[in-house]
Amino acid sequence: MLPTSSFSPWPSSRPCCCRCSTLSVARKKPVAVSRRPRGGSLSSATSTSSAGCRTARCAPSPCSTGPSCSSASAVVVSSACAAQDHVFATRPSSLTIPRTLLYGCTDIAFAPHGAYWRGARKMAVHVLLSLQKEESAGPTEWRLSRDNVKALLEDLFGAGTEATIIVLEWAMAELLRDKGAMQRLQHEVRRAGTGAADNESSLQITEQDLPGMEYLRAVIKETMRLHTPGPLLLPREAMRATRIQGHHDVPAGAMVIVNAWAIARDPEAWEAPEEFRPERFVGSAVDFRGHHFQLIPFGAGRRMCPGLNLSMSVVELALANLVGRFEWALPEAEPELDMEEAPGCTSRRSAPLRAIATRSCLAEANSM
Ligand code: HEM
């Protein structure tokens, strides 16, 4: 993950770790925690919440001693940085939960770096996630056991669906709170949607309508910045000993956790980071495709999420049709939206979103 160039992962003035109950941060060791998550389990490594990440950010900085730290068995990265992607291209081998649930890590997400992972990922990207109708990977000579297939399907259904739904739900929640953003998005969608010129009942947003919708993409980026679906991404492991930023030694086998939640709210990278401001992405080149390390909800580098295009097509299409075809309001009984995130590996809403939809009035919208 995290290729080269300007590399400042653990600046002197900021906490460098989210609150993970079993990770103890050595105050004088900016990138180091002294022991692995208890039992080496996935849930203990990644179970956190936005409240936990926030608490850590407000805590006295464990990074304040600067670059004097030495080695680590687990490293938490909390600000945008670049590192040698090839060194961190594997997943921790010590996690018992994925090993048990994913048939010995024969899925893609937790497979160790190597031929099996490469083949499985290639197959998924070309055959399943390329959004092409024809198989483009060519005939495969792979022999997969029944368990291998089950592990792969768990990734593709499990990993994909929850994160995609999380983004859609948070986007609607933010838009329900921000009438200006909702109106601007509805205006864009209704102008571009097929049938918009006729009447609302024929409004249908298709994939062909999406490319011109810059504000729609800005809303989705801003939603993923504020509500990163996997706040700690997926853990990596150092395949060999390395040194990062010239002074942080990372031993072979150290677990690397990226606190994407904290990075996306870093006041040094973002103006008013706690506010929902989709406009910040209008006319901006900043994207989440792994080149801008301040926004990495899909990760970056070799292990970056291969489902990015698929999930973004789904979210764009669903959100455009939801806001284009309906007017939205909060239920009278619940005028205030609860914006808490539930604890866990993902940033699900703690309370389900409840909203009232009525048919849209396009004539009005088009005269704006
Ligand atoms: C909003 C939607 C999604 C988000 C935010 C998301 C996020 C992520 C993240 C953070 C990673 C780890 C990246 C890293 O280590 O650098 C990942 C990996 C992965 N994702 Fe997604 N994902 C999403 C949708 C999907 C979908 C739709 C699929 C497939 C149907 C999918 C399949 C995978 C797989 C197979 C991996 C493992 C890649 C590897 O280890 O080589 N994801 N995703």
Residues whose N, C-alpha, C, O or C-beta is under 5 A from the ligand:
A	BS01	HEM	I108 A109 R121 D155 L156 A159 G160 A163 T164 V167 P229 G230 L233 L234 P297 F298 G299 A300 R302 R303 M304 C305 P306 G307 L310 S311
